[in-house]
Amino acid sequence: MSAASSRSADALLRVEGLEVAYGGVRALVGVSLAVRAGEVVTVIGANGAGKTSLVHAVTGVVPKRGGTVTFDRLDVTRMPPEDLVGRGLTLVPERRELFGALSVHDNLRLGAFLRANHTARVRRDLARVYDIFPRLAERRRQRAGTLSGGEQQMLALGRAMMSGPRLLLLDEPSLGLAPLIVQEILRVIAALRDEGVTVLLIEQNARAALKLADYGYLLEAGDVVTEAPADRLERDERVRAAYLGAGPVTT
């Protein structure tokens, strides 16, 4: 059995032959990937490669022209987004999509809307988010729309954590953020992985993503052109030249 087949066989998330088109433009042309429980898996690639279309298709935000999505051995290809969230598959979108007129606290509470009857667990999770992101605790009564970009990203991640995710899909979490904030976000992602949350990380910052991830896929023009354990992908000469600003590996 090949490494790719082995990954697919015991995957928490399995995507096979996924196709997405907008009008006559094909955004994904048969993408297949697997994410095993407890991993951080990253998909890297340039702008326009199809990375956001991939997570939107997996989570049911955009329709699929072909292919299948399996989550925890269940075919969820046609399942609506809210049902996927209820099963533990949660997306943090690139544009964060916060409720700007609502407070930080209310945005976080909305993340747990499917778990409203589990009040004790929701209170514990809220305390945990505030512990991880002290700045959110300080600004809990502040309107989300008045936060800085980094604080809004923390809030978007915290809101996703309130849903009790088993698999967290992060679409460009470092986009537009200062380096120190990026490091803080990556630290939180690593901590979540250590707590047992599985992560699919979509990221233009290939260097940071591959340092954090266990496994990686390179997406170009809507197709996976190579995949490997992240440390090996980081040494791939094509990846180094195109995405890491580095020359060939020397020995």
ZATIKOL-926860 format. One record per residue: residue in three letters; residue number from 1; chain; x, z, y of N, C-alpha, C in turn. Coordinates in steps of 0.02 Angstrom, whole numbers, plus 50000, padded with zeros to 5 digits. Each point is the difference from the previous one (the first is absolute). Last residue first. Example, Ala and Ser with C-alpha at 12.3 -4.5 7.8 and 13.67 -1.06 7.14 Angstrom:
% residues 2
<'ser', 2, 'A', <50642, 50354, 49888>, <50042, 50003, 50059>, <49961, 50037, 50055>>
<'ala', 1, 'A', <50015, 49996, 49714>, <49955, 50000, 50059>, <50045, 50000, 50060>>
END
This chain:
% residues 251
<'thr', 251, 'A', <51211, 50027, 50974>, <50022, 50051, 49952>, <50074, 50012, 50008>>
<'thr', 250, 'A', <49769, 49904, 50152>, <50069, 49991, 49979>, <50019, 50056, 49952>>
<'val', 249, 'A', <49766, 49864, 50102>, <50029, 50060, 49971>, <50071, 49986, 49977>>
<'pro', 248, 'A', <49892, 49855, 50204>, <49997, 50009, 49927>, <50032, 50065, 49979>>
<'gly', 247, 'A', <49913, 50009, 50247>, <50031, 49946, 49962>, <49995, 50013, 49926>>
<'ala', 246, 'A', <49822, 50087, 50194>, <50064, 50015, 49968>, <50024, 49940, 49962>>
<'gly', 245, 'A', <49780, 50060, 50113>, <50053, 49984, 50048>, <50069, 50013, 49973>>
<'leu', 244, 'A', <49775, 50020, 49895>, <50041, 50060, 50014>, <50056, 49986, 50049>>
<'tyr', 243, 'A', <49840, 49833, 49918>, <49960, 50058, 50022>, <50041, 50061, 50018>>
<'ala', 242, 'A', <50084, 49777, 49924>, <49939, 49984, 50037>, <49967, 50061, 50031>>
<'ala', 241, 'A', <50204, 50013, 49865>, <50011, 49951, 50053>, <49939, 49992, 50044>>
<'arg', 240, 'A', <49991, 50143, 49809>, <50048, 50025, 50049>, <50008, 49953, 50059>>
<'val', 239, 'A', <49866, 49933, 49817>, <49968, 50053, 50037>, <50046, 50026, 50055>>
<'arg', 238, 'A', <50088, 49843, 49852>, <49949, 49969, 50042>, <49964, 50052, 50043>>
<'glu', 237, 'A', <50160, 50075, 49841>, <50032, 49965, 50057>, <49949, 49967, 50046>>
<'asp', 236, 'A', <49965, 50228, 49856>, <49988, 49929, 49991>, <50025, 49962, 50061>>
<'arg', 235, 'A', <49992, 50243, 49972>, <50065, 49966, 49991>, <49992, 49925, 49990>>
<'glu', 234, 'A', <49812, 50145, 50022>, <50039, 50010, 50061>, <50067, 49965, 49996>>
<'leu', 233, 'A', <49859, 50008, 49812>, <49974, 49951, 50048>, <50039, 50005, 50066>>
<'arg', 232, 'A', <50046, 50157, 49832>, <50027, 49934, 49982>, <49977, 49947, 50049>>
<'asp', 231, 'A', <49920, 50219, 50026>, <50072, 50000, 50014>, <50031, 49933, 49981>>
<'ala', 230, 'A', <49767, 50035, 49956>, <50015, 49994, 50072>, <50075, 49998, 50013>>
<'pro', 229, 'A', <49894, 49899, 49775>, <50008, 50067, 50027>, <50029, 49997, 50071>>
<'ala', 228, 'A', <49881, 49780, 49951>, <50053, 50037, 49967>, <49995, 50074, 50021>>
<'glu', 227, 'A', <49905, 49719, 50044>, <49983, 50071, 49994>, <50055, 50034, 49961>>
<'thr', 226, 'A', <49925, 49747, 50140>, <50044, 50040, 49958>, <49975, 50072, 50000>>
<'val', 225, 'A', <49872, 49827, 50096>, <50056, 49957, 49981>, <50052, 50038, 49960>>
<'val', 224, 'A', <49722, 50003, 50067>, <50056, 50043, 49983>, <50057, 49956, 49974>>
<'asp', 223, 'A', <49811, 49915, 50180>, <50017, 50003, 49929>, <50059, 50048, 49991>>
<'gly', 222, 'A', <49902, 49921, 50215>, <49944, 50018, 49957>, <50014, 50007, 49927>>
<'ala', 221, 'A', <50169, 49950, 50170>, <49949, 49948, 50000>, <49944, 50014, 49950>>
<'glu', 220, 'A', <50177, 50166, 49955>, <50014, 49945, 50046>, <49946, 49947, 49992>>
<'leu', 219, 'A', <50081, 50271, 49919>, <49945, 49953, 50009>, <50020, 49948, 50052>>
<'leu', 218, 'A', <50116, 50194, 49824>, <50012, 49959, 50059>, <49946, 49946, 50002>>
<'tyr', 217, 'A', <50020, 50261, 49884>, <49981, 49929, 49993>, <50015, 49965, 50066>>
<'gly', 216, 'A', <50080, 50251, 49862>, <49982, 49957, 50057>, <49983, 49929, 49980>>
<'tyr', 215, 'A', <50040, 50289, 49927>, <49997, 49931, 49977>, <49977, 49957, 50059>>
<'asp', 214, 'A', <50042, 50230, 50033>, <50025, 49997, 49932>, <50005, 49927, 49976>>
<'ala', 213, 'A', <50016, 50091, 50268>, <49959, 49978, 49944>, <50035, 50006, 49933>>
<'leu', 212, 'A', <50096, 50050, 50226>, <49949, 50048, 49979>, <49969, 49983, 49932>>
<'lys', 211, 'A', <50160, 49858, 50108>, <50033, 50065, 49992>, <49952, 50051, 49971>>
<'leu', 210, 'A', <49919, 49787, 50059>, <50037, 49998, 49937>, <50039, 50064, 49988>>
<'ala', 209, 'A', <49879, 49975, 50204>, <49954, 49998, 49944>, <50038, 50003, 49933>>
<'ala', 208, 'A', <50121, 49984, 50205>, <49969, 50066, 49992>, <49956, 50002, 49938>>
<'arg', 207, 'A', <50095, 49791, 50054>, <50053, 50048, 49985>, <49971, 50070, 49986>>
<'ala', 206, 'A', <49858, 49820, 50071>, <50020, 49997, 49930>, <50052, 50052, 49983>>
<'asn', 205, 'A', <49808, 49966, 50180>, <50064, 50034, 50003>, <50027, 50006, 49928>>
<'gln', 204, 'A', <49785, 49914, 50033>, <50049, 49951, 50025>, <50070, 50029, 50001>>
<'glu', 203, 'A', <49784, 50073, 49835>, <50046, 50017, 50053>, <50046, 49942, 50019>>
<'ile', 202, 'A', <49799, 50133, 49833>, <50010, 49933, 50028>, <50041, 50009, 50063>>
<'leu', 201, 'A', <49950, 50156, 49770>, <50025, 49997, 50069>, <50012, 49928, 50020>>
<'leu', 200, 'A', <49869, 50170, 49813>, <50018, 49930, 50008>, <50014, 49989, 50074>>
<'val', 199, 'A', <49991, 50233, 49832>, <50000, 49966, 50065>, <50018, 49926, 49990>>
<'thr', 198, 'A', <49908, 50253, 49871>, <50032, 49934, 49992>, <49991, 49960, 50064>>
<'val', 197, 'A', <50008, 50276, 49952>, <49961, 49945, 50029>, <50040, 49935, 49990>>
<'gly', 196, 'A', <50078, 50225, 49939>, <49963, 49963, 49950>, <49956, 49945, 50026>>
<'glu', 195, 'A', <50166, 50153, 50109>, <49941, 50038, 49982>, <49955, 49963, 49951>>
<'asp', 194, 'A', <50196, 49899, 50091>, <50023, 50058, 49962>, <49941, 50044, 49977>>
<'arg', 193, 'A', <49957, 49817, 50142>, <50020, 49976, 49934>, <50022, 50058, 49956>>
<'leu', 192, 'A', <49955, 50049, 50222>, <49938, 49986, 49964>, <50015, 49974, 49930>>
<'ala', 191, 'A', <50181, 50034, 50145>, <49971, 50065, 49979>, <49936, 49989, 49961>>
<'ala', 190, 'A', <50104, 49812, 50096>, <50040, 50025, 49944>, <49972, 50065, 49974>>
<'ile', 189, 'A', <49901, 49912, 50192>, <49985, 49957, 49942>, <50038, 50024, 49939>>
<'val', 188, 'A', <50047, 50105, 50205>, <49934, 50020, 49974>, <49982, 49959, 49938>>
<'arg', 187, 'A', <50196, 49943, 50115>, <50009, 50065, 49968>, <49934, 50023, 49968>>
<'leu', 186, 'A', <49999, 49806, 50132>, <50030, 49987, 49934>, <50011, 50066, 49962>>
<'ile', 185, 'A', <49922, 50015, 50221>, <49949, 49969, 49958>, <50027, 49988, 49929>>
<'glu', 184, 'A', <50152, 50077, 50161>, <49952, 50052, 49984>, <49945, 49973, 49954>>
<'gln', 183, 'A', <50159, 49849, 50085>, <50031, 50045, 49951>, <49952, 50055, 49979>>
<'val', 182, 'A', <49932, 49857, 50172>, <50002, 49964, 49936>, <50029, 50044, 49946>>
<'ile', 181, 'A', <50007, 50079, 50218>, <49932, 50005, 49973>, <49996, 49965, 49933>>
<'leu', 180, 'A', <50200, 49983, 50119>, <49991, 50069, 49977>, <49931, 50011, 49970>>
<'pro', 179, 'A', <50054, 49784, 50097>, <50036, 50016, 49938>, <49989, 50071, 49974>>
<'ala', 178, 'A', <49805, 49884, 50144>, <50070, 50018, 50014>, <50034, 50022, 49935>>
<'leu', 177, 'A', <49791, 49826, 49991>, <50016, 50071, 50011>, <50074, 50010, 50013>>
<'gly', 176, 'A', <49866, 49792, 49940>, <49997, 50020, 50070>, <50019, 50072, 50015>>
<'leu', 175, 'A', <49950, 49950, 49750>, <49995, 49947, 50051>, <49993, 50030, 50070>>
<'ser', 174, 'A', <50016, 50104, 49770>, <50053, 50009, 50050>, <49993, 49953, 50060>>
<'pro', 173, 'A', <49850, 50001, 49803>, <49996, 50064, 50035>, <50053, 50010, 50054>>
<'glu', 172, 'A', <49894, 49802, 49850>, <50047, 50001, 50057>, <49998, 50067, 50038>>
<'asp', 171, 'A', <49836, 50005, 49817>, <50014, 49934, 50028>, <50041, 50007, 50064>>
<'leu', 170, 'A', <49938, 50144, 49761>, <50021, 50007, 50069>, <50021, 49932, 50027>>
<'leu', 169, 'A', <49853, 50131, 49790>, <50027, 49936, 50021>, <50015, 50004, 50075>>
<'leu', 168, 'A', <49965, 50181, 49782>, <49998, 49990, 50072>, <50033, 49933, 50017>>
<'leu', 167, 'A', <49883, 50142, 49780>, <50043, 49944, 50020>, <49989, 49987, 50073>>
<'arg', 166, 'A', <49895, 50182, 49915>, <50046, 49995, 49944>, <50050, 49944, 50013>>
<'pro', 165, 'A', <49852, 50156, 50187>, <50020, 49937, 49967>, <50043, 50012, 49938>>
<'gly', 164, 'A', <49844, 50133, 50173>, <50023, 50018, 49933>, <50025, 49941, 49961>>
<'ser', 163, 'A', <49919, 50015, 50235>, <49956, 49971, 49949>, <50020, 50019, 49929>>
<'met', 162, 'A', <50124, 50061, 50200>, <49939, 50040, 49994>, <49952, 49972, 49948>>
<'met', 161, 'A', <50202, 49888, 50065>, <50014, 50055, 49955>, <49938, 50043, 49988>>
<'ala', 160, 'A', <49993, 49826, 50160>, <50000, 49973, 49932>, <50012, 50056, 49949>>
<'arg', 159, 'A', <50015, 50057, 50226>, <49931, 49985, 49983>, <49995, 49972, 49929>>
<'gly', 158, 'A', <50215, 50037, 50089>, <49966, 50063, 49985>, <49928, 49989, 49979>>
<'leu', 157, 'A', <50124, 49815, 50075>, <50024, 50022, 49934>, <49965, 50065, 49979>>
<'ala', 156, 'A', <49953, 49919, 50214>, <49974, 49952, 49950>, <50021, 50020, 49930>>
<'leu', 155, 'A', <50087, 50125, 50179>, <49929, 50013, 49991>, <49970, 49953, 49948>>
<'met', 154, 'A', <50224, 49966, 50064>, <49994, 50063, 49963>, <49927, 50016, 49985>>
<'gln', 153, 'A', <50041, 49819, 50138>, <50018, 49984, 49931>, <49997, 50062, 49956>>
<'gln', 152, 'A', <49963, 50028, 50229>, <49944, 49964, 49970>, <50016, 49981, 49928>>
<'glu', 151, 'A', <50169, 50097, 50128>, <49950, 50050, 49982>, <49939, 49967, 49969>>
<'gly', 150, 'A', <50170, 49860, 50081>, <50023, 50038, 49942>, <49950, 50052, 49977>>
<'gly', 149, 'A', <49954, 49875, 50197>, <49998, 49958, 49940>, <50022, 50037, 49938>>
<'ser', 148, 'A', <49897, 50152, 50190>, <50053, 49949, 49999>, <49994, 49960, 49936>>
<'leu', 147, 'A', <49776, 50112, 50099>, <50062, 50017, 49966>, <50052, 49945, 50009>>
<'thr', 146, 'A', <49763, 50004, 50073>, <50050, 50020, 50050>, <50067, 50019, 49969>>
<'gly', 145, 'A', <49798, 49936, 49876>, <50021, 49944, 50041>, <50053, 50017, 50051>>
<'ala', 144, 'A', <49893, 50165, 49859>, <50049, 49959, 49963>, <50026, 49943, 50043>>
<'arg', 143, 'A', <49917, 50235, 50104>, <49970, 49938, 49977>, <50054, 49956, 49969>>
<'gln', 142, 'A', <50017, 50271, 49996>, <50014, 49942, 50043>, <49968, 49937, 49972>>
<'arg', 141, 'A', <50012, 50224, 49899>, <49941, 49989, 50043>, <50009, 49941, 50046>>
<'arg', 140, 'A', <50176, 50068, 49849>, <49940, 49991, 49959>, <49937, 49988, 50041>>
<'arg', 139, 'A', <50255, 50026, 50037>, <49956, 49955, 50037>, <49932, 49992, 49966>>
<'glu', 138, 'A', <50177, 50137, 49910>, <50002, 50015, 50071>, <49949, 49961, 50040>>
<'ala', 137, 'A', <50027, 49953, 49770>, <49969, 50066, 50009>, <49999, 50019, 50074>>
<'leu', 136, 'A', <50111, 49805, 49942>, <49928, 49991, 49994>, <49964, 50067, 50008>>
<'arg', 135, 'A', <50233, 50002, 49993>, <49976, 49971, 50063>, <49925, 49987, 49999>>
<'pro', 134, 'A', <50117, 50078, 49804>, <49985, 50052, 50050>, <49975, 49971, 50066>>
<'phe', 133, 'A', <50005, 49911, 49747>, <50005, 49970, 50066>, <49983, 50052, 50053>>
<'ile', 132, 'A', <50006, 50068, 49776>, <50047, 49943, 49995>, <50012, 49970, 50069>>
<'asp', 131, 'A', <49841, 50173, 49982>, <50066, 50027, 49983>, <50053, 49945, 49998>>
<'tyr', 130, 'A', <49774, 49943, 50031>, <50026, 50032, 50061>, <50070, 50030, 49988>>
<'val', 129, 'A', <49888, 49909, 49815>, <50016, 49946, 50047>, <50030, 50030, 50064>>
<'arg', 128, 'A', <49919, 50153, 49841>, <50061, 49966, 49976>, <50021, 49945, 50047>>
<'ala', 127, 'A', <49796, 50110, 50038>, <50056, 50045, 50016>, <50067, 49968, 49979>>
<'leu', 126, 'A', <49806, 49887, 49940>, <50008, 49997, 50073>, <50059, 50044, 50021>>
<'asp', 125, 'A', <49934, 50005, 49775>, <50035, 49937, 50016>, <50012, 49994, 50075>>
<'arg', 124, 'A', <49876, 50185, 49924>, <50070, 50004, 49977>, <50039, 49938, 50018>>
<'arg', 123, 'A', <49769, 50002, 50045>, <50035, 50046, 50044>, <50073, 50007, 49981>>
<'val', 122, 'A', <49862, 49873, 49859>, <50010, 49965, 50064>, <50038, 50044, 50049>>
<'arg', 121, 'A', <49932, 50094, 49795>, <50056, 49953, 49991>, <50015, 49963, 50064>>
<'ala', 120, 'A', <49815, 50143, 50001>, <50061, 50040, 49993>, <50061, 49954, 49992>>
<'thr', 119, 'A', <49782, 49900, 50010>, <50022, 50028, 50064>, <50065, 50039, 49994>>
<'his', 118, 'A', <49860, 49813, 49875>, <50055, 50041, 49975>, <50034, 50035, 50060>>
<'asn', 117, 'A', <49822, 49841, 50025>, <49972, 50056, 49963>, <50054, 50048, 49974>>
<'ala', 116, 'A', <50050, 49792, 50116>, <49970, 50049, 50045>, <49974, 50061, 49964>>
<'arg', 115, 'A', <50129, 49786, 49946>, <50010, 50064, 49966>, <49968, 50057, 50039>>
<'leu', 114, 'A', <50008, 49770, 50072>, <49975, 49994, 49932>, <50005, 50065, 49961>>
<'phe', 113, 'A', <50085, 49982, 50224>, <49927, 49993, 50000>, <49971, 49993, 49931>>
<'ala', 112, 'A', <50231, 50042, 50106>, <49974, 50034, 49941>, <49925, 49991, 49992>>
<'gly', 111, 'A', <50124, 49912, 50185>, <50037, 49976, 49942>, <49974, 50030, 49935>>
<'leu', 110, 'A', <49921, 50071, 50213>, <49968, 49939, 49977>, <50035, 49971, 49939>>
<'arg', 109, 'A', <50092, 50187, 50112>, <49941, 50018, 49960>, <49964, 49939, 49973>>
<'leu', 108, 'A', <50182, 49968, 50147>, <50022, 50025, 49935>, <49941, 50018, 49956>>
<'asn', 107, 'A', <49955, 49935, 50220>, <50025, 49943, 49962>, <50023, 50022, 49931>>
<'asp', 106, 'A', <49935, 50167, 50150>, <49942, 49963, 49974>, <50021, 49939, 49961>>
<'his', 105, 'A', <50169, 50130, 50107>, <49967, 50038, 49947>, <49941, 49961, 49969>>
<'val', 104, 'A', <50111, 49910, 50189>, <50043, 49998, 49941>, <49965, 50034, 49941>>
<'ser', 103, 'A', <49829, 49915, 50179>, <50059, 50042, 49999>, <50042, 49987, 49938>>
<'leu', 102, 'A', <49845, 49805, 50111>, <49993, 50063, 49964>, <50066, 50038, 50000>>
<'ala', 101, 'A', <49973, 49780, 50093>, <49962, 50047, 50041>, <49990, 50067, 49967>>
<'gly', 100, 'A', <50114, 49814, 49890>, <50036, 50022, 50059>, <49964, 50051, 50042>>
<'phe', 99, 'A', <50014, 49934, 49740>, <49943, 50005, 50046>, <50026, 50032, 50065>>
<'leu', 98, 'A', <50153, 49844, 49828>, <49976, 50067, 50014>, <49937, 49997, 50044>>
<'glu', 97, 'A', <50162, 49827, 49887>, <49926, 50001, 50002>, <49972, 50071, 50005>>
<'arg', 96, 'A', <50233, 49883, 49952>, <49980, 50071, 49996>, <49925, 50010, 50002>>
<'arg', 95, 'A', <50142, 49794, 49983>, <49977, 50016, 50068>, <49970, 50070, 50004>>
<'glu', 94, 'A', <50084, 49916, 49791>, <50053, 49988, 50049>, <49979, 50022, 50070>>
<'pro', 93, 'A', <49880, 50123, 49792>, <50009, 49932, 50025>, <50054, 49995, 50054>>
<'val', 92, 'A', <49952, 50152, 49778>, <50016, 50015, 50070>, <50016, 49933, 50033>>
<'leu', 91, 'A', <49853, 50061, 49763>, <50042, 49958, 50042>, <50010, 50032, 50069>>
<'thr', 90, 'A', <49932, 50082, 49728>, <49989, 50006, 50072>, <50051, 49959, 50039>>
<'leu', 89, 'A', <49884, 50078, 49746>, <50041, 49946, 50027>, <49986, 49993, 50075>>
<'gly', 88, 'A', <49884, 50150, 49839>, <50067, 50023, 50016>, <50047, 49947, 50025>>
<'arg', 87, 'A', <49755, 50002, 49944>, <50039, 50003, 49938>, <50073, 50019, 50013>>
<'gly', 86, 'A', <49845, 49970, 50179>, <49974, 50053, 49958>, <50037, 50008, 49935>>
<'val', 85, 'A', <50052, 49820, 50142>, <50022, 50063, 50031>, <49977, 50059, 49957>>
<'leu', 84, 'A', <49921, 49791, 49938>, <50071, 50007, 49983>, <50028, 50064, 50029>>
<'asp', 83, 'A', <49782, 49940, 50056>, <50003, 50023, 49931>, <50072, 50009, 49977>>
<'glu', 82, 'A', <49959, 49912, 50214>, <49981, 50070, 49999>, <50001, 50028, 49929>>
<'pro', 81, 'A', <50047, 49763, 50038>, <50052, 50047, 50023>, <49981, 50073, 49994>>
<'pro', 80, 'A', <49887, 49825, 49827>, <50004, 50006, 50073>, <50049, 50054, 50021>>
<'met', 79, 'A', <50017, 49845, 49772>, <49975, 50064, 50023>, <50007, 50006, 50076>>
<'arg', 78, 'A', <50067, 49821, 49837>, <49942, 49990, 50044>, <49973, 50065, 50028>>
<'thr', 77, 'A', <50195, 50000, 49857>, <50008, 49939, 50039>, <49943, 49991, 50051>>
<'val', 76, 'A', <50073, 50174, 49828>, <49968, 50016, 50065>, <50001, 49939, 50046>>
<'asp', 75, 'A', <50036, 50090, 49728>, <49998, 49940, 50041>, <49961, 50015, 50064>>
<'leu', 74, 'A', <50140, 50184, 49852>, <49933, 49975, 50015>, <50005, 49938, 50045>>
<'arg', 73, 'A', <50186, 50144, 49927>, <49972, 49964, 49942>, <49928, 49975, 50011>>
<'asp', 72, 'A', <50130, 50100, 50178>, <49990, 50050, 49948>, <49960, 49971, 49942>>
<'phe', 71, 'A', <49996, 49827, 50164>, <50023, 50066, 50023>, <49981, 50051, 49948>>
<'thr', 70, 'A', <50025, 49713, 50045>, <49983, 50054, 49954>, <50030, 50065, 50026>>
<'val', 69, 'A', <49934, 49729, 50079>, <50031, 50063, 50021>, <49975, 50054, 49952>>
<'thr', 68, 'A', <50022, 49706, 50006>, <49968, 50063, 49982>, <50040, 50059, 50028>>
<'gly', 67, 'A', <49955, 49709, 50050>, <50041, 50056, 49979>, <49961, 50063, 49986>>
<'gly', 66, 'A', <49931, 49805, 50187>, <50016, 50002, 49929>, <50043, 50060, 49984>>
<'arg', 65, 'A', <49901, 49964, 50213>, <49982, 49935, 49972>, <50013, 49998, 49925>>
<'lys', 64, 'A', <49937, 50215, 50167>, <50051, 49969, 49958>, <49974, 49932, 49976>>
<'pro', 63, 'A', <49939, 50158, 50233>, <49980, 49974, 49934>, <50059, 49966, 49964>>
<'val', 62, 'A', <50028, 50211, 50173>, <49989, 49928, 50004>, <49983, 49975, 49930>>
<'val', 61, 'A', <50017, 50227, 50021>, <49985, 49986, 50071>, <49990, 49926, 50011>>
<'gly', 60, 'A', <50061, 50129, 49792>, <49934, 49971, 50009>, <49981, 49985, 50072>>
<'thr', 59, 'A', <50212, 50085, 49892>, <49953, 50052, 50020>, <49931, 49972, 50016>>
<'val', 58, 'A', <50181, 49855, 49935>, <49998, 50053, 49949>, <49946, 50051, 50016>>
<'ala', 57, 'A', <50042, 49831, 50158>, <49966, 49974, 49941>, <49994, 50053, 49946>>
<'his', 56, 'A', <50120, 50051, 50195>, <49929, 49991, 50017>, <49961, 49974, 49940>>
<'val', 55, 'A', <50234, 50019, 49983>, <49967, 50066, 49997>, <49926, 49996, 50018>>
<'leu', 54, 'A', <50122, 49796, 50008>, <50005, 50030, 49934>, <49964, 50067, 49997>>
<'ser', 53, 'A', <50026, 49886, 50206>, <49948, 49970, 49958>, <49999, 50030, 49931>>
<'thr', 52, 'A', <50175, 50061, 50142>, <49937, 50034, 50019>, <49941, 49970, 49960>>
<'lys', 51, 'A', <50211, 49899, 49964>, <50001, 50071, 49980>, <49935, 50035, 50016>>
<'gly', 50, 'A', <50087, 49763, 50032>, <49940, 50016, 49963>, <49994, 50073, 49980>>
<'ala', 49, 'A', <50163, 49868, 50144>, <50013, 49991, 49928>, <49938, 50014, 49958>>
<'gly', 48, 'A', <50037, 50021, 50248>, <49966, 49941, 49973>, <50010, 49988, 49926>>
<'asn', 47, 'A', <50185, 50141, 50120>, <49933, 49990, 50028>, <49969, 49937, 49972>>
<'ala', 46, 'A', <50184, 50090, 49840>, <49996, 49986, 50071>, <49927, 49999, 50023>>
<'gly', 45, 'A', <50085, 50155, 49791>, <49993, 49929, 50017>, <49991, 49992, 50075>>
<'ile', 44, 'A', <49979, 50194, 49774>, <50033, 49981, 50062>, <49992, 49925, 50011>>
<'val', 43, 'A', <49894, 50221, 49854>, <49996, 49927, 50006>, <50030, 49983, 50068>>
<'thr', 42, 'A', <50020, 50229, 49823>, <49997, 49967, 50065>, <49993, 49924, 49992>>
<'val', 41, 'A', <49953, 50255, 49866>, <50015, 49928, 49991>, <49993, 49967, 50068>>
<'val', 40, 'A', <50024, 50259, 49887>, <49992, 49963, 50062>, <50023, 49929, 49986>>
<'glu', 39, 'A', <49899, 50178, 49808>, <50050, 49959, 50033>, <49984, 49988, 50073>>
<'gly', 38, 'A', <49864, 50119, 49829>, <50056, 50039, 50023>, <50054, 49961, 50036>>
<'ala', 37, 'A', <49842, 49867, 49834>, <49984, 50066, 50028>, <50064, 50036, 50019>>
<'arg', 36, 'A', <50005, 49734, 50002>, <49992, 50053, 49951>, <49989, 50067, 50034>>
<'val', 35, 'A', <49958, 49729, 50060>, <50022, 50063, 50029>, <49986, 50054, 49949>>
<'ala', 34, 'A', <50024, 49709, 50017>, <49978, 50061, 49966>, <50029, 50060, 50035>>
<'leu', 33, 'A', <49936, 49711, 50036>, <50045, 50057, 50008>, <49970, 50060, 49964>>
<'ser', 32, 'A', <49963, 49715, 50076>, <49994, 50051, 49947>, <50050, 50055, 50013>>
<'val', 31, 'A', <49875, 49767, 50130>, <50045, 50058, 50001>, <49984, 50047, 49943>>
<'gly', 30, 'A', <49925, 49764, 50090>, <50008, 50022, 49931>, <50047, 50058, 49993>>
<'val', 29, 'A', <49964, 49900, 50214>, <49996, 49943, 49954>, <50013, 50020, 49928>>
<'leu', 28, 'A', <49919, 50080, 50273>, <50031, 50024, 49938>, <49989, 49947, 49946>>
<'ala', 27, 'A', <49932, 49943, 50213>, <50043, 50056, 50021>, <50037, 50030, 49940>>
<'arg', 26, 'A', <49882, 49751, 50073>, <50011, 50047, 49945>, <50049, 50053, 50022>>
<'val', 25, 'A', <49820, 49833, 50135>, <50068, 50027, 49999>, <50007, 50052, 49945>>
<'gly', 24, 'A', <49797, 49880, 50077>, <50041, 49959, 49956>, <50071, 50025, 49994>>
<'gly', 23, 'A', <49825, 50175, 50064>, <49985, 49930, 50009>, <50041, 49959, 49951>>
<'tyr', 22, 'A', <50092, 50201, 49972>, <49960, 50004, 50061>, <49984, 49928, 50021>>
<'ala', 21, 'A', <50076, 50132, 49754>, <50004, 49944, 50048>, <49954, 50014, 50059>>
<'val', 20, 'A', <50128, 50114, 49757>, <49960, 50011, 50061>, <50009, 49940, 50045>>
<'glu', 19, 'A', <50057, 50102, 49729>, <49998, 49945, 50047>, <49953, 50016, 50058>>
<'leu', 18, 'A', <50144, 50116, 49768>, <49956, 50009, 50058>, <50007, 49942, 50049>>
<'gly', 17, 'A', <50088, 50067, 49762>, <49979, 49934, 50023>, <49956, 50002, 50062>>
<'glu', 16, 'A', <50033, 50232, 49905>, <50019, 49941, 49961>, <49970, 49937, 50030>>
<'val', 15, 'A', <50059, 50287, 50028>, <49974, 49942, 50035>, <50024, 49938, 49963>>
<'arg', 14, 'A', <49976, 50284, 49960>, <50025, 49936, 49974>, <49963, 49944, 50036>>
<'leu', 13, 'A', <50052, 50288, 50006>, <49970, 49942, 50033>, <50032, 49937, 49971>>
<'leu', 12, 'A', <50059, 50191, 49892>, <49940, 50028, 50032>, <49962, 49945, 50036>>
<'ala', 11, 'A', <50165, 49946, 49786>, <49993, 50006, 50073>, <49936, 50037, 50019>>
<'asp', 10, 'A', <50122, 49922, 49785>, <49983, 50070, 50013>, <49990, 50015, 50074>>
<'ala', 9, 'A', <50042, 49775, 49918>, <49964, 50030, 49944>, <49979, 50072, 50014>>
<'ser', 8, 'A', <50137, 49865, 50149>, <49929, 49985, 50003>, <49961, 50038, 49947>>
<'arg', 7, 'A', <50236, 50013, 50004>, <49972, 50033, 50059>, <49925, 49990, 50001>>
<'ser', 6, 'A', <50117, 49886, 49834>, <50000, 50072, 49987>, <49970, 50038, 50058>>
<'ser', 5, 'A', <50034, 49769, 50024>, <49945, 50013, 49954>, <49994, 50074, 49985>>
<'ala', 4, 'A', <50182, 49930, 50130>, <49938, 49991, 50037>, <49940, 50015, 49957>>
<'ala', 3, 'A', <50213, 50003, 49900>, <49992, 50057, 50044>, <49934, 49995, 50039>>
<'ser', 2, 'A', <50002, 49877, 49765>, <50039, 49997, 50061>, <49988, 50062, 50042>>
<'met', 1, 'A', <49986, 49984, 49726>, <49957, 50000, 50060>, <50044, 50000, 50062>>
END
